[in-house]
Amino acid sequence: MIVESPSKSKTIEKYLGKDYKVVSSKGHIRDLSTSGKYGLGVDIEDHFKPKYTTIKGKKKTIDELKKDVKNASFVYLATDPDREGEAISWHLYDTLGLKENNYDRVVFHEITKNAVLDAFQHARKIDQNLVNSQETRRILDRIIGFRLSKLMQAKTGGKSAGRVQSVALKLIVDREREIEAFQAEEYWTIHAHFKEFDADLFQKNHKDFEIHNEVEANEVLDQLSNAFKIESVDKKVKNKKSKLPFTTSTLQQDASNKLNMSAKKTMSVAQKLYEGIELADETVGLITYMRTDSTRLSNEFIGSTYQWIEAKYGKEYLGYVKMAKKTENVQDAHEAIRPTSIERTPENVRPYLSDDEFKLYRMIYYRALASLMKDAKTENTTVILDNNDYQFKATGQVIVFDGYLKVYQDYEDTKENTLPPLDEYQSNVIVSNDITKEQHFTKPPARYTEAKLVKAMEELGIGRPSTYATIMDNIKTRGYVVLEEKKFKPTEIGFEVTDRLQEHFSHIINVKYTAAMEEDLDEIAEGKKVWYQTLEEFYKDFEPAVKEAFDQMEKKAPEKTGEVCPECGSDLVVRKGRYGEFVACSNYPECKYIKAQPKEEVVVCDCPNCDGKIIERKSKRGKLFYGCNNFPKCKTAYWDRPTGEKCPECGSMLTEKKDKIKCSNCDYEK
C-alpha cells in the first residue's frame, strides 16, 4: 500500500499485518516541467498536453517504490481522498508502471482500523475525471502564475501573481480603499439607568429615528422625566440551535477567532491529528480528513454519538441531525471534520497531545458532539418603556435548558442577562436613577482578519478551503500585505501590483471569473466538460492580454537611494536581481558599479560537530543552505533549516521544511 505521509504509513501498517508493506510517496513525486514555450511545461499546440518531470530529491523515493512494487503481488494506492490525492495516485501508477490488473485505488477518510479495512471492500480504479480536474487547475495556475509573475517582475516591484492569490489581494486592497474613502458621521444615543438594568432609546412615537448632534440630544433630554411607563413586557422561549460540524473553512475561522491559530498552523496541527497519534495501547488518527467542504456525518458516528449522549447526559439531551443548505461550489466528497470515535474524549487523550493538538482536537470534538445534542432553550424578555412618547427598550435572556451548551459553552458567547419582574409592577411606572447621552461616530468597514478573509473567499466561491492557508501565506511572504493588530493591511507594493493587474486583466483577475472557473473545474471532475477545451477557451483571451501588457505597461522607475555613484556621479538606485535587492548605478549598462553589501550572519543553532554555529549561507548559485561558520575546518551543512534538536532514533540533526520536522539522516519524522 502506498500512502502520502511516512507517519501515516507507520500507523496503517500496524492495522494490516505482516502480509502488507505500507510505504510513502512523501507527497507529490512529479510536477510540470519548466520546458517548452514560456517554461510552462505544456504543449499549447497539442491540447495543452503536460510534460512532467521528477521533483528534485524524489528520485531516491521513486527507485525505492519501484523495488517495493516489483516485490509485491498487488499494489493499493491509498493517497488522500481528494482530487490532489487522486492525481498523486495517477502519477504513481504512471511512474511505477503499474498494470490495470495488479493495482487498486482505495480511499479512507479516517485512519482507524475499521475505516482502513473497510476501504478494501470499496476498491476501485483511478478516477480519471478527478485527475483531469486537478491537472487543469495545476496548468491554469502555472500559466497565470508564470506569465503574470514575469510581467510583475519586469514592470513593477512585485514578485508574483496568481489566479486566486491576486483576487484575494484585491479584496484586501479594495477594503483598504473603502476605509481610506470613509467619512465618519456623528450620532448620539440616550440611555436610561435604573437600579437593576439599563434601557436604550430607540423610537419616537413608535417610529425609528436618529439623533445627529448634541443639540438634538439635549432637546430630547429636555423632554424626558425620570418616570417611565411600562408599555409592554414580552417573554418568549426560543430554541438556540447548535452549529454544524466543522468544514475546512469553518475550522480555520474558529481556530483563528477562538484559539488564535493561523490558517497555516491550524492545517498543520489538524494534519497530525488525522495521520495518527500514538496513544497508550494503539496508534490511531483522532479526526477524519481535514480537507472537506461537507457538514455530513456518517450514520455510524451518529448512532454511536446518540448512545454516548444518552448514557452520559440523559435522553433529554438527544438532538437531531442538522442539514446544511445546499450551496454552489460544495463538492460534498466526504464527511465533516469530526473525531473518529466519540469515546476518545479530549480529556482522555490529553497526555498524548501537544498543547496546540489538544486545543484543536477539543474544539473539533465538542463541535461534532454538540451538533447532535438538543437545542438549548432561552427565555428572552423584551421590555418597552415610554417616556413622553419616546420609547426605550431593555432586553434580558435566561437559559432555561442548556441543551448542547452543556458541552459547547466555552466556544459561544451566550450570556445571561436577568431583568427584574417588571410585569408585576402595580403602578405600571418605574423611576430611573439617571438619563445620559453619549456621542458616537460611525466606523469604517474593518480590515480582514485571517478568519474574515477565509469566510469571504468561501462565500464568494474563489479557490478551495484547502488552499486558503497557502494563499494567505503567499501574500504575506511576497510583501504584499502586513499584519496590523492581526488584520491584513496592503503595502505600497500590494497596491501597485493590484492596480497594474486591474489595468490589463480585470476580466480575469476578479471574483466572478475566478468563481466561474471553480465551477468549470467541478464539471471536469464530474465528466461534464473536456479539460483541454476549458484551457483553450481561457488561453485565447489570456495570452493576447499578456502580450499587450508587456508592450503597453510602463516600467516602474527604480527607487533612488539619495547617494551618487563613486565612479560616474550618476544616482544610485535600488534594483532587483535573482537573489534579492541590491544598490547599483542608474547609468547601467554604461556604468556597471554595484555597491557592496555588508554581510550579516544569521545564526540558526549550535553546530553538532564542533564549537561553531550553524548559520544561513548561500551556494554559488544563490540557493539558501545552512552550514557551520568554521568552514572549511568543519563541513557540517544542511539544505533544510536545522532545529537544534537531535533525532531520538539516530542522534542526527532534526530539520524543518514546510511545517514538517524530520531527521537529516534517517526516516524519522516528528
C-alpha positions in Angstrom: 0.0 0.0 0.0 1.3 3.4 -1.0 0.2 6.5 1.1 1.5 10.1 1.0 2.9 10.5 4.5 5.5 8.5 6.3 3.8 8.9 9.7 0.5 7.7 8.2 2.3 4.6 6.8 3.5 3.6 10.3 0.0 3.9 11.7 -1.7 1.9 8.9 1.0 -0.9 8.7 0.0 -1.9 12.3 -3.6 -2.4 11.1 -2.8 -4.6 8.1 -0.4 -7.2 9.4 2.7 -9.0 8.1 1.4 -9.7 4.6 1.3 -6.0 3.8 4.0 -3.4 3.4 2.9 0.2 3.7 5.2 2.8 2.2 5.1 6.5 1.5 5.5 8.7 -1.6 6.1 11.7 0.7 3.6 13.8 -1.2 3.9 14.5 -4.9 6.6 12.7 -6.9 6.2 14.7 -10.2 5.3 18.2 -11.3 5.1 20.1 -14.6 8.5 20.7 -16.1 9.7 24.2 -16.9 10.5 23.4 -20.6 8.6 24.5 -23.7 7.1 27.8 -24.5 7.5 30.3 -21.6 8.7 27.4 -19.5 5.1 26.3 -18.9 5.7 22.6 -19.2 2.7 22.1 -21.5 2.4 21.8 -25.3 0.0 24.6 -26.1 -0.5 23.4 -29.7 -1.3 19.9 -28.7 -4.3 20.4 -26.5 -2.1 21.6 -23.6 -0.5 18.2 -23.2 1.5 18.3 -20.0 5.2 17.3 -19.7 6.0 16.0 -16.2 9.4 15.7 -14.5 10.5 14.1 -11.3 10.5 16.6 -8.4 14.0 17.3 -7.1 15.0 14.9 -4.4 12.3 12.4 -5.2 14.4 10.0 -7.5 15.5 8.0 -4.5 11.9 7.7 -3.3 10.7 6.5 -6.7 13.6 4.0 -7.0 12.6 2.6 -3.6 9.0 2.4 -4.6 9.8 0.6 -7.8 11.7 -2.1 -5.8 8.7 -2.4 -3.4 6.3 -2.7 -6.3 8.5 -5.3 -8.1 8.4 -7.5 -4.9 4.7 -7.1 -4.4 1.9 -9.3 -5.7 -0.6 -6.4 -5.7 -0.5 -2.6 -5.1 -3.0 -0.4 -3.3 -2.8 3.3 -4.0 -4.1 4.9 -0.8 -3.3 8.6 -1.2 -5.5 11.3 0.2 -9.3 11.2 -0.6 -9.5 14.3 -2.7 -8.5 15.5 -6.3 -4.9 16.2 -5.3 -4.7 12.7 -3.8 -6.3 11.2 -6.9 -3.7 12.9 -9.0 -0.8 11.7 -6.9 -2.2 8.1 -7.3 -2.2 8.6 -11.1 1.4 9.8 -11.1 2.4 6.8 -9.0 0.5 4.5 -11.4 2.2 6.0 -14.4 5.7 6.4 -13.0 5.9 3.0 -11.4 4.5 1.2 -14.5 1.5 -0.4 -12.7 -0.8 -2.6 -14.7 -4.6 -2.5 -14.6 -4.9 -6.0 -13.2 -2.3 -5.6 -10.4 -3.5 -2.3 -8.6 -6.5 -0.8 -6.9 -7.3 2.6 -5.6 -8.6 2.7 -2.0 -9.7 5.7 0.0 -10.5 6.2 3.6 -11.5 9.4 5.4 -10.2 8.5 8.8 -7.1 6.5 9.9 -8.7 3.9 12.1 -8.5 0.1 11.7 -12.2 -0.3 10.8 -12.0 2.5 8.2 -8.8 1.2 6.6 -10.0 -2.4 6.4 -13.5 -1.3 5.1 -11.7 0.6 2.3 -10.7 -2.7 0.7 -14.4 -3.6 0.3 -14.8 -0.5 -2.0 -11.6 -0.7 -4.0 -11.8 0.9 -7.5 -9.6 2.2 -10.3 -8.3 5.7 -10.6 -11.0 8.3 -11.4 -9.5 10.0 -14.5 -12.1 12.8 -14.3 -10.8 13.8 -10.9 -7.2 13.6 -12.2 -8.2 15.8 -15.2 -9.7 18.4 -12.9 -6.6 18.6 -10.7 -4.4 18.7 -13.8 -6.4 21.5 -15.3 -6.1 23.5 -12.0 -2.3 22.9 -12.0 -1.9 24.0 -15.6 -4.1 27.1 -15.1 -2.1 28.1 -12.1 1.1 27.5 -13.9 0.1 29.6 -16.9 -1.3 32.5 -14.9 1.4 32.3 -12.3 4.4 32.2 -14.7 3.1 34.7 -17.2 1.8 37.3 -14.7 4.7 36.9 -12.3 7.2 37.6 -15.1 5.2 40.6 -16.1 5.1 41.9 -12.5 8.8 41.4 -12.0 9.6 43.2 -15.3 7.2 46.2 -14.8 6.6 46.6 -11.0 8.3 45.9 -7.7 6.1 42.8 -7.3 7.4 39.2 -7.2 4.4 37.1 -8.2 0.8 37.0 -9.2 -1.7 34.1 -9.2 -5.2 33.0 -10.2 -6.6 33.1 -6.7 -3.8 34.9 -4.8 -4.3 38.1 -6.8 -8.1 38.1 -6.3 -7.6 37.6 -2.5 -5.1 40.5 -2.5 -7.6 42.6 -4.5 -10.2 42.0 -1.7 -7.8 43.4 0.8 -6.8 46.4 -1.3 -10.5 47.2 -2.1 -11.3 47.1 1.6 -8.4 49.4 2.4 -9.6 51.9 -0.2 -13.1 51.8 1.3 -11.5 52.6 4.7 -9.5 55.5 3.2 -12.6 57.0 1.5 -14.8 56.6 4.6 -16.1 59.7 6.2 -17.2 59.3 9.8 -20.7 60.7 10.7 -21.7 61.8 14.2 -24.6 60.3 16.1 -25.8 60.3 19.7 -27.6 57.7 21.9 -29.7 58.2 25.0 -29.7 55.7 27.9 -31.9 55.4 31.0 -30.3 53.9 34.1 -32.4 52.0 36.6 -31.3 50.2 39.8 -31.1 46.8 38.2 -30.9 47.4 34.5 -30.4 49.9 31.6 -32.7 50.8 28.7 -31.9 52.5 25.4 -33.9 55.0 23.5 -34.8 53.5 20.1 -38.1 55.1 18.8 -40.2 58.2 18.9 -43.9 57.8 18.5 -43.1 54.1 17.7 -41.0 55.1 14.7 -37.2 54.8 14.4 -35.3 58.0 14.5 -31.7 59.2 14.8 -30.0 61.9 16.8 -27.3 63.6 14.7 -25.7 66.0 17.1 -25.5 67.2 20.7 -28.1 70.0 20.2 -30.7 67.3 19.2 -29.6 65.1 22.1 -30.2 67.9 24.6 -33.6 68.7 23.0 -34.6 65.0 23.7 -33.3 65.2 27.3 -35.3 68.3 28.0 -38.5 66.5 27.1 -37.8 63.5 29.4 -38.7 63.0 33.0 -37.4 60.3 35.4 -40.8 58.5 35.3 -41.2 55.7 32.7 -44.4 54.0 31.9 -44.1 50.2 31.4 -45.7 49.8 28.0 -45.1 46.1 27.4 -43.3 43.1 28.8 -42.8 40.4 26.2 -41.5 37.0 27.1 -40.6 34.3 24.6 -38.9 31.0 24.9 -36.7 30.5 21.9 -34.7 27.5 20.7 -31.0 28.1 20.2 -29.5 25.6 17.7 -26.0 24.2 17.7 -23.7 24.9 14.8 -23.0 22.3 12.1 -19.8 20.2 12.4 -16.6 21.8 11.1 -15.6 22.1 7.4 -12.1 23.2 6.5 -13.2 26.8 6.2 -15.2 27.0 9.5 -12.4 25.2 11.3 -9.8 27.8 10.1 -12.2 30.6 11.1 -12.9 29.3 14.6 -9.3 28.3 15.2 -8.3 31.9 14.3 -11.0 33.6 16.4 -11.0 31.3 19.4 -7.6 29.6 19.6 -5.5 32.4 18.0 -4.1 29.9 15.4 -3.2 31.0 11.8 -4.8 29.0 9.0 -1.4 27.6 8.2 -0.8 26.3 11.7 -4.4 25.0 12.0 -3.9 22.8 8.9 -0.6 21.6 10.1 -1.9 20.6 13.5 -5.0 19.0 12.0 -2.8 17.0 9.6 -1.1 15.5 12.6 -4.4 14.6 14.3 -5.6 13.0 11.1 -2.5 11.0 10.3 -2.2 9.3 13.7 -1.4 9.8 17.3 0.4 7.2 19.5 -1.8 6.5 22.4 -1.2 4.1 25.3 -2.5 1.0 23.5 -2.8 2.0 19.9 -1.7 4.4 17.1 -4.8 6.0 15.6 -6.0 9.0 13.7 -8.1 11.2 16.0 -10.0 13.1 13.4 -11.4 12.5 9.9 -9.8 14.0 6.8 -9.4 17.7 7.4 -9.9 18.9 3.8 -13.6 19.0 3.3 -16.5 21.3 2.5 -19.2 18.9 3.7 -21.0 19.1 7.1 -22.3 15.5 6.6 -21.8 12.9 9.4 -21.7 9.1 8.9 -24.6 7.1 10.2 -22.2 5.0 12.2 -20.9 8.1 14.0 -24.4 9.5 14.6 -25.5 6.2 16.1 -22.6 5.9 18.5 -22.8 9.5 19.5 -26.5 9.2 20.3 -25.7 6.3 22.6 -22.9 8.3 24.2 -25.2 11.4 24.8 -27.9 9.3 26.3 -25.6 7.4 28.6 -23.6 10.5 29.7 -26.2 13.3 29.8 -29.6 11.6 29.6 -32.3 11.2 27.0 -33.4 14.8 27.3 -30.1 15.9 25.6 -30.6 13.8 22.5 -30.8 16.1 19.4 -31.3 15.6 15.7 -29.2 15.7 12.6 -28.9 19.2 11.1 -28.5 19.6 7.4 -26.7 22.4 5.7 -28.4 24.3 2.9 -27.1 23.1 -0.5 -24.9 25.8 -2.0 -22.8 26.1 -5.1 -19.1 25.0 -5.1 -19.7 22.4 -2.4 -18.2 19.1 -3.5 -19.5 17.1 -0.5 -16.9 14.4 -1.4 -16.7 13.2 2.2 -17.7 13.9 5.8 -17.3 16.9 8.0 -14.3 17.1 10.3 -15.1 15.0 13.4 -13.5 12.8 16.0 -13.0 9.2 14.7 -14.5 7.9 18.0 -16.8 9.8 20.3 -15.3 7.7 23.2 -11.9 9.2 22.7 -12.6 12.3 24.8 -10.2 15.2 24.8 -9.6 14.7 28.5 -8.6 11.0 27.9 -6.1 11.7 25.1 -4.7 14.9 26.7 -1.5 13.2 27.9 -0.5 12.2 24.3 -1.1 15.6 22.7 0.8 18.8 22.5 -1.0 22.0 23.7 -2.0 23.0 20.2 -3.1 19.5 19.3 -5.2 19.3 22.4 -6.9 22.7 21.9 -7.7 21.9 18.3 -8.9 18.4 19.0 -11.1 19.6 21.9 -12.8 22.2 19.7 -13.4 19.6 16.9 -14.7 17.0 19.3 -17.2 19.2 21.1 -18.4 20.9 17.9 -19.3 17.5 16.5 -20.8 16.3 19.8 -22.8 19.5 20.2 -24.2 19.3 16.7 -26.1 16.1 17.7 -27.4 17.4 21.0 -30.7 19.0 21.7 -31.3 22.7 21.1 -30.8 25.0 24.1 -33.8 27.0 25.3 -33.6 30.6 26.4 -36.3 32.8 27.8 -35.9 36.2 26.1 -37.6 39.2 27.7 -38.2 42.5 25.9 -39.4 45.5 27.9 -40.7 48.6 26.2 -40.8 51.8 28.3 -42.5 55.0 27.3 -41.4 58.5 28.4 -43.3 61.4 26.8 -43.7 59.5 23.5 -40.1 58.4 23.5 -39.7 54.6 23.6 -36.9 52.9 25.4 -36.0 49.2 25.2 -34.4 46.7 27.6 -33.7 43.1 26.9 -32.8 40.1 29.0 -32.0 36.5 28.4 -32.1 33.5 30.7 -31.1 29.9 29.8 -33.9 27.6 30.8 -32.4 24.5 29.3 -28.7 24.3 28.5 -29.0 21.5 25.8 -25.9 21.5 23.6 -24.4 24.4 25.6 -23.7 21.8 28.3 -20.6 20.8 26.2 -20.1 23.9 24.0 -20.5 26.8 26.4 -16.7 27.6 26.2 -16.9 28.3 22.5 -20.1 30.5 22.4 -20.8 34.0 23.7 -24.2 33.1 25.4 -24.6 35.4 28.3 -27.4 35.5 30.8 -28.9 39.0 31.5 -31.7 38.9 34.0 -34.3 41.6 34.1 -36.5 42.3 37.2 -40.2 41.1 37.1 -41.4 44.4 35.6 -44.8 42.9 34.6 -45.6 42.7 38.4 -45.3 46.5 39.0 -48.7 47.6 40.2 -48.3 51.3 39.4 -47.0 50.4 35.9 -44.5 53.2 36.4 -40.7 52.9 37.1 -38.4 55.7 38.0 -34.8 56.0 36.6 -31.8 57.0 38.6 -30.3 58.9 35.7 -30.7 59.6 31.9 -27.5 60.1 29.9 -26.4 61.0 26.4 -23.4 59.5 24.6 -21.6 60.7 21.4 -20.6 58.2 18.7 -19.1 58.2 15.2 -19.8 55.7 12.5 -16.8 53.4 11.9 -15.3 52.4 8.6 -15.5 48.7 7.5 -13.0 46.6 9.3 -9.9 45.2 7.7 -9.8 41.5 7.0 -8.6 39.2 9.7 -7.5 35.7 8.5 -10.8 34.3 9.7 -12.8 37.0 7.8 -10.8 36.6 4.6 -11.4 32.9 4.7 -15.1 33.4 5.2 -15.2 36.0 2.3 -13.3 33.7 -0.1 -15.6 30.8 0.7 -18.8 32.8 0.3 -17.5 34.3 -3.0 -16.5 30.8 -4.2 -12.9 31.6 -5.0 -10.3 29.0 -4.5 -10.8 25.9 -2.3 -10.7 25.9 1.5 -7.6 23.6 1.4 -5.7 26.3 -0.5 -6.6 29.3 1.7 -3.7 28.9 4.2 -1.2 28.8 1.3 -2.8 31.9 -0.4 -2.6 33.9 2.8 1.0 32.8 3.5 2.0 33.8 -0.1 0.6 37.4 0.1 2.4 37.8 3.4 5.8 36.4 2.3 5.7 38.4 -1.0 5.4 41.6 1.0 2.0 42.5 -0.5 0.4 42.8 3.0 1.4 43.2 6.6 -0.5 42.2 9.7 -1.5 45.1 12.0 -3.4 44.0 15.1 -3.9 40.7 13.3 -5.6 42.4 10.4 -4.4 42.5 6.7 -3.1 45.9 5.5 -1.9 46.1 2.0 1.6 47.5 1.4 2.6 50.0 -1.3 3.7 47.2 -3.5 0.4 45.4 -2.8 -1.5 48.4 -4.1 0.8 48.7 -7.1 0.6 45.1 -8.2 -3.3 45.1 -7.8 -3.7 48.3 -9.8 -1.4 47.2 -12.6 -3.2 43.8 -12.9 -6.6 45.6 -13.0 -5.4 47.8 -15.8 -4.9 44.9 -18.1 -6.5 41.8 -16.6 -9.7 43.0 -14.8 -11.6 40.5 -17.0 -9.7 37.6 -15.4 -8.5 38.8 -12.0 -11.9 39.2 -10.5 -14.2 37.3 -8.2 -16.8 36.4 -10.8 -14.3 34.9 -13.2 -12.4 33.0 -10.6 -15.6 31.5 -9.1 -16.8 30.5 -12.5 -13.5 28.7 -13.1 -14.1 26.7 -9.9 -17.4 25.6 -11.4 -15.7 24.6 -14.6 -13.2 22.5 -12.6 -16.1 20.9 -10.8 -17.7 20.0 -14.1 -14.5 18.5 -15.4 -14.4 16.4 -12.2 -17.9 15.2 -13.0 -17.0 14.4 -16.6 -19.3 17.1 -17.9 -16.6 19.2 -19.6 -13.5 18.3 -21.6 -10.5 19.6 -19.6 -8.3 20.8 -22.5 -11.2 22.7 -24.1 -11.5 24.7 -20.8 -7.8 25.6 -21.1 -8.1 26.5 -24.8 -11.0 28.9 -24.1 -9.1 30.5 -21.3 -5.8 30.9 -23.2 -7.2 32.5 -26.3 -8.3 35.5 -24.1 -5.4 35.5 -21.6 -2.3 35.3 -23.8 -3.2 38.3 -26.0 -3.8 40.4 -22.9 -0.4 39.4 -21.5 1.4 40.4 -24.7 -0.4 43.7 -24.8 0.5 44.3 -21.2 4.2 43.6 -21.9 4.0 46.2 -24.7 2.0 48.9 -23.0 2.6 48.7 -19.3 5.1 51.3 -18.1 8.1 50.0 -16.2 8.3 51.4 -12.7 11.4 53.7 -12.3 13.9 52.3 -9.8 13.9 53.9 -6.3 16.8 56.4 -5.8 18.8 56.0 -2.6 20.0 59.6 -2.3 23.6 58.6 -3.0 25.7 59.2 -6.1 27.9 56.6 -7.9 31.5 57.0 -6.9 32.6 56.0 -10.5 30.5 58.2 -12.7 28.5 60.6 -10.5 25.0 59.3 -11.5 22.3 58.5 -9.0 22.5 55.1 -7.1 19.2 53.2 -7.3 17.7 50.1 -5.7 17.5 47.2 -8.3 16.1 43.7 -8.0 18.1 40.7 -9.1 17.9 37.0 -8.9 18.9 36.9 -5.3 17.1 40.0 -3.9 17.6 43.7 -3.9 21.0 45.5 -4.4 22.2 49.0 -4.9 23.7 49.9 -8.3 24.3 52.8 -10.7 21.4 54.2 -12.6 23.7 54.7 -15.6 23.8 50.9 -16.4 24.9 49.5 -18.8 27.4 52.3 -19.4 28.4 52.1 -15.7 28.4 48.7 -14.0 29.1 49.9 -10.4 27.4 47.8 -7.7 27.6 48.8 -4.1 29.0 46.1 -1.8 26.5 45.0 0.8 27.6 44.1 4.3 27.1 40.5 5.3 25.2 39.7 8.4 25.5 36.2 9.9 22.1 34.7 10.8 22.8 32.2 13.5 20.4 29.2 13.5 21.7 26.9 16.2 24.9 25.3 17.6 26.9 23.1 15.3 26.5 19.4 16.5 30.1 18.5 15.3 32.3 21.4 16.7 32.1 24.5 18.8 30.9 26.6 15.9 27.5 27.9 14.9 25.2 26.8 12.1 24.4 30.0 10.0 22.5 30.8 6.9 24.7 30.7 3.8 24.2 30.8 0.1 25.6 28.5 -2.6 27.4 29.7 -5.7 24.1 29.6 -7.5 22.4 31.7 -4.7 20.5 28.9 -3.1 20.0 29.1 0.7 21.6 26.4 2.9 22.7 26.1 6.5 26.4 25.5 7.2 29.0 25.8 10.0 30.8 29.1 10.4 34.0 27.2 11.0 34.1 26.1 7.3 36.4 24.7 5.8 37.6 23.1 9.1 34.0 21.9 9.7 32.0 20.9 6.7 28.7 20.3 8.5 25.8 21.6 6.3 22.1 21.1 5.7 19.7 22.1 2.9 16.7 22.2 5.3 16.7 24.5 8.3 18.1 22.7 11.4 16.1 22.8 14.6 19.0 22.3 17.0 17.4 19.1 18.3 18.8 15.6 17.9 16.9 12.7 16.3 15.7 10.3 19.0 16.4 7.3 16.7 19.9 8.0 15.2 21.1 11.1 17.0 21.5 13.3 13.8 20.1 16.8 13.5 16.4 17.3 13.1 15.5 19.7 10.3 12.3 21.7 9.4 10.7 22.0 5.9 7.2 23.1 5.1 6.0 22.7 8.7 7.4 19.2 8.9 10.2 18.2 11.2 12.3 15.2 10.2 15.7 13.7 10.6 18.5 14.8 8.2 19.8 11.3 8.2 17.1 8.6 8.7 13.3 8.4 8.0 12.2 9.6 11.5 9.6 12.3 11.3 8.3 14.2 14.4 
